[in-house]
Amino acid sequence: MKRPGPLLTLLAGLLLAVFMLSLNATTGVRNASSSRPRTPGTAPPASATPGKSTSPPSPSPSASPSASPVPNADYAGRTDDDSSAVAVSLRDGRAIAYFCDGHDKESWLKGDVRDDGTLRLTGKNGAGLDGTLRDGRRIRGTVEFGGRHYAFTADKAVKPSGLYRATATVRGAELDGGWIVLPGGRQVGILDRDGEPSAAPVIDPETGAVTVDGQKLTARPVTP
């Protein structure tokens, strides 16, 4: 048997060399890909959660200030010309007022009070009262009566100041009395006997007691 010659040995060596070169080339490409540095800031963004908006929440509108509530209170005062007195009682958005000069002029008026403190009250024979509540402490306004206008200021009243009324039948006569007790204790009132007005007798503002034609009556605070 003949031994392989030098040519066969050389061929085997070449094949081995080609194989090793191919293996090194493949490994180098793979290592280069895995070791390539990642550029900072190129990380893929996180995916948004389905169904959720990424918009910032809209600011809620600020609540509008509410109007100050109209107090339940009584007010009493004089007209600017000092000829008459005015008293107003406010309860739950309703108002009743009394205007009188203590002799023969008087009017009962009523109506609503608006949330802004303005009031427009009406009475018999075209009488009216326009006023504005100021800071809950006083009412400034005008009374229209008998074709004239009487400007007035009525301050918040503290008991026993305020508005009082008494009705009764005495000796067959229908009596209707109205009283305004002013701050300081002064009283202005009219007593009607069957529709005939005259100055009212003085009442006890602590109890409302009053004597008319020998009969004791009780004048009570007036509220709407």
SVG drawing of the C-alpha trace seen along z (x, -y; Angstrom):
<svg xmlns="http://www.w3.org/2000/svg" viewBox="-122 -118 127 120">
<polyline fill="none" stroke="black" stroke-width="0.4" points="0.0,0.0 1.2,-3.4 1.2,-6.2 -0.6,-9.5 1.7,-11.8 2.7,-15.3 -0.1,-16.7 -2.8,-15.0 -1.3,-16.3 -1.2,-19.9 -4.9,-19.7 -6.0,-18.6 -4.1,-21.5 -5.8,-24.0 -9.3,-22.7 -8.6,-23.0 -7.3,-26.6 -10.5,-27.6 -12.7,-26.1 -11.0,-28.0 -11.1,-31.3 -14.9,-30.9 -15.5,-30.1 -13.6,-33.2 -15.4,-35.5 -18.8,-34.3 -17.9,-34.7 -16.6,-38.2 -19.7,-39.4 -21.9,-38.0 -19.8,-39.5 -19.8,-42.9 -23.6,-43.0 -24.0,-42.1 -21.4,-44.5 -22.5,-47.5 -23.3,-50.4 -26.9,-51.7 -27.2,-55.4 -28.4,-57.2 -32.1,-58.5 -33.1,-56.0 -35.0,-53.6 -38.4,-52.8 -41.2,-54.8 -43.5,-52.9 -46.8,-52.1 -49.8,-54.0 -52.4,-52.1 -55.3,-51.3 -58.5,-53.4 -56.7,-56.1 -56.2,-59.6 -52.8,-61.1 -54.2,-64.7 -53.8,-66.7 -57.1,-67.1 -59.0,-70.3 -59.1,-72.6 -62.5,-72.6 -64.3,-76.0 -64.3,-78.0 -67.7,-78.2 -69.4,-81.5 -70.0,-83.3 -73.4,-83.0 -75.5,-85.9 -75.6,-86.8 -78.9,-85.5 -81.5,-88.0 -81.7,-88.0 -84.9,-87.5 -85.0,-90.8 -87.0,-93.9 -86.1,-97.5 -87.5,-100.8 -86.7,-104.5 -87.9,-107.9 -88.5,-109.7 -85.9,-112.2 -88.3,-115.1 -89.1,-113.6 -92.8,-113.7 -93.4,-110.0 -92.1,-106.6 -91.4,-103.4 -91.0,-99.8 -90.2,-96.8 -90.2,-93.1 -88.4,-90.5 -89.0,-86.8 -87.9,-84.1 -87.8,-86.4 -91.1,-88.1 -91.7,-91.6 -94.4,-93.6 -94.1,-97.3 -96.0,-100.0 -95.9,-103.7 -97.6,-106.2 -97.4,-109.8 -99.0,-109.2 -102.1,-111.3 -104.1,-110.3 -101.7,-108.9 -100.9,-105.3 -100.4,-102.4 -99.7,-98.7 -97.5,-97.3 -96.2,-93.8 -94.2,-92.0 -91.1,-90.0 -87.4,-90.6 -85.0,-89.7 -81.8,-87.9 -79.8,-91.1 -81.7,-92.8 -84.0,-95.0 -87.7,-95.1 -90.8,-96.5 -93.9,-96.5 -97.4,-97.6 -100.4,-98.7 -103.9,-100.0 -104.7,-103.1 -101.5,-103.0 -99.2,-103.1 -95.7,-101.6 -92.3,-101.2 -89.0,-100.8 -86.0,-99.9 -82.6,-98.3 -81.2,-96.3 -77.6,-97.5 -75.2,-95.0 -78.2,-93.6 -78.0,-96.6 -80.4,-99.1 -83.0,-99.7 -82.8,-102.8 -85.7,-103.6 -88.8,-105.7 -92.5,-105.4 -95.0,-106.7 -98.2,-107.7 -101.0,-110.2 -99.1,-111.4 -96.0,-112.2 -92.6,-110.5 -91.0,-110.1 -87.4,-109.0 -86.5,-107.1 -83.8,-105.1 -84.8,-102.2 -82.1,-100.7 -82.0,-97.1 -84.3,-97.0 -83.5,-95.2 -86.5,-94.2 -88.6,-95.8 -88.2,-98.1 -90.1,-97.0 -93.6,-96.7 -96.7,-95.8 -100.4,-95.5 -103.7,-94.8 -107.2,-94.1 -110.4,-93.7 -114.0,-94.6 -114.8,-96.9 -118.3,-98.1 -119.4,-97.3 -116.5,-99.2 -113.9,-97.5 -110.4,-98.5 -107.2,-98.2 -104.1,-99.6 -100.5,-99.8 -97.4,-100.8 -93.8,-101.5 -91.5,-101.4 -88.3,-103.2 -84.8,-102.7 -84.8,-104.7 -88.4,-103.8 -90.3,-106.5 -93.6,-105.2 -95.6,-106.3 -98.9,-104.7 -102.5,-105.0 -105.7,-103.4 -108.6,-103.0 -112.1,-102.9 -114.4,-101.7 -112.0,-103.3 -111.5,-106.6 -107.8,-107.1 -106.5,-108.8 -103.3,-108.8 -102.8,-105.4 -102.4,-105.1 -99.0,-104.0 -98.4,-100.3 -96.1,-98.4 -93.5,-97.2 -92.3,-94.5 -95.7,-92.8 -97.7,-94.6 -100.4,-95.5 -102.6,-98.5 -105.9,-99.8 -108.5,-101.1 -111.8,-102.5 -111.4,-100.8 -110.6,-97.4 -107.2,-95.8 -105.8,-94.5 -102.5,-93.0 -100.4,-94.4 -98.3,-91.6 -95.1,-91.8 -95.9,-91.7 -94.1,-89.3 -95.0,-88.4"/>
</svg>
